Amino acid sequence: MSTRSIPYGRQNITEADIAAVTEALKADYLTTGPRVDEFEEKFAAYIGAKYAVAVANGTAALHLCALALDVDEHSRVITTPITFAASANCVRYCGGEVWFADIDPETLTLDLEKVRELIESHPKGFFTGIVPVDFAGYPVDLEAFRALADAHGLWLIEDACHAPGGWFTDSKGIQQWCGNGAYADLAIFSFHPVKHIASGEGGMITTNDAALYERLKVLRTHGITRDRGNLRYPNHGGWYMEMQQLGYNYRIPDILCALGISQLSRAEEGMQRRQEIARRYDEAFSGGDAGAIRFHGVPATSIRHAFHLYVIEVPDRRGLYDHLREHGIYAQVHYIPVHTMPYYRDIGYEDADLHRSEDYYAGALSLPMYPTLTDEEQDFVIARVKEYAGG
Ligand SMILES: *Cc1c(COP(=O)(O)O)cnc(C)c1O
């Protein structure tokens, strides 16, 4: 029995991060200040999007996207069951209906053909939007989803929480970074500690659409505008502002943006390390002693998988999970399919035919994957996995 404890993911806080936060604490703003704009500009530049809006967390980002796209009780939105519940919940917050389509068992992301079948088996205008998720860091082919969405008048929100720094290659040979706004209307990210870039709580929306960008900024802070050019009634004076629509307080504090900016400056370094860790796992599970351990290899040149997660599938997942815990390895399961959650069962998903997602869930386990995982720790994880599940 080992005394070490190895989680599936964790943040990496450096002295530079601490110095950046300390500096922000000593400055004039605790909440909205100059670091919010700086974080937005630098994040947009990293991803390659025109605009970015920093918010309180990834879930708030999703909610604001749904509001900005006018999701309401007449909306029907398609997403994947293999995601964090927030990808679906944002539609429910606005009173819309969620429809789940099954995954592609190779990429583990929303299957384009399943989505097409779903859309084509319903009347024109039945669906309003699609929320593809770059699950585990696998970049969804958004060019293909855009073509499908355009053919049916749907919008696209890319849930890119797992994939800052990932990209796919489009039909013109261009590397399209996850969340860059080239194909999706809006994309969202989270800065929760297990994600690539940590700010504690935090989120970001990216887009290339100027009108959506303006709308999101107003919705982020109560629906209030001070923009003199956009007032609906006469200006009463310097204090005057208008609450023109029902917004929220989804702002992110300057202190957290200081941490986000500092972390962002190391994003590429972290991404390189994630690629190395994935390669070492792939190699270990390609050998003759790997038994029934299944991993998901990725095309090496046409995409860059962002490896938020490294997922394997095994026949006895529960046994392996418990075995690893006995050795201080806290593997995790991503995800219990969203449509099987009691809340979604209660509103009618009991009998949804989503067997690929359910089959994947039955064997899925996410192994430790984070930049500060050492080779020695990874070898320990691999050995414990193989002694239980190899053969
Ligand atoms: C983390 C995550 C979210 C939510 O982000 P929070 O910042 O925790 O609210 C949404 N979708 C996916 C896929 C995530 O991984």
The ligand as a Tripos MOL2 file, in Angstrom:
@<TRIPOS>MOLECULE
LIG
   15    15     1     0     0
SMALL
NO_CHARGES

@<TRIPOS>ATOM
      1 C1        -15.9690   21.8540  -16.5460 C.3       1 LIG1
      2 C2        -16.9910   21.7560  -17.6090 C.ar      1 LIG1
      3 C3        -18.1010   22.6070  -17.6820 C.ar      1 LIG1
      4 C4        -18.4810   23.5740  -16.5920 C.3       1 LIG1
      5 O1        -17.5010   24.4070  -16.1710 O.3       1 LIG1
      6 P1        -17.5470   25.0580  -14.6910 P.3       1 LIG1
      7 O2        -16.5070   26.1170  -14.7910 O.co2     1 LIG1
      8 O3        -17.2130   23.9810  -13.7250 O.co2     1 LIG1
      9 O4        -18.9170   25.6170  -14.4910 O.co2     1 LIG1
     10 C5        -18.9520   22.5010  -18.7690 C.ar      1 LIG1
     11 N1        -18.7520   21.5940  -19.7290 N.ar      1 LIG1
     12 C6        -17.7150   20.7310  -19.6830 C.ar      1 LIG1
     13 C7        -17.5380   19.7460  -20.7960 C.3       1 LIG1
     14 C8        -16.8080   20.7750  -18.6250 C.ar      1 LIG1
     15 O5        -15.8050   19.8970  -18.5750 O.3       1 LIG1
@<TRIPOS>BOND
     1     1     2 1
     2     2     3 ar
     3     2    14 ar
     4     3     4 1
     5     3    10 ar
     6     4     5 1
     7     5     6 1
     8     6     7 2
     9     6     8 1
    10     6     9 1
    11    10    11 ar
    12    11    12 ar
    13    12    13 1
    14    12    14 ar
    15    14    15 1
@<TRIPOS>SUBSTRUCTURE
     1 LIG1         1 GROUP 0 **** ****
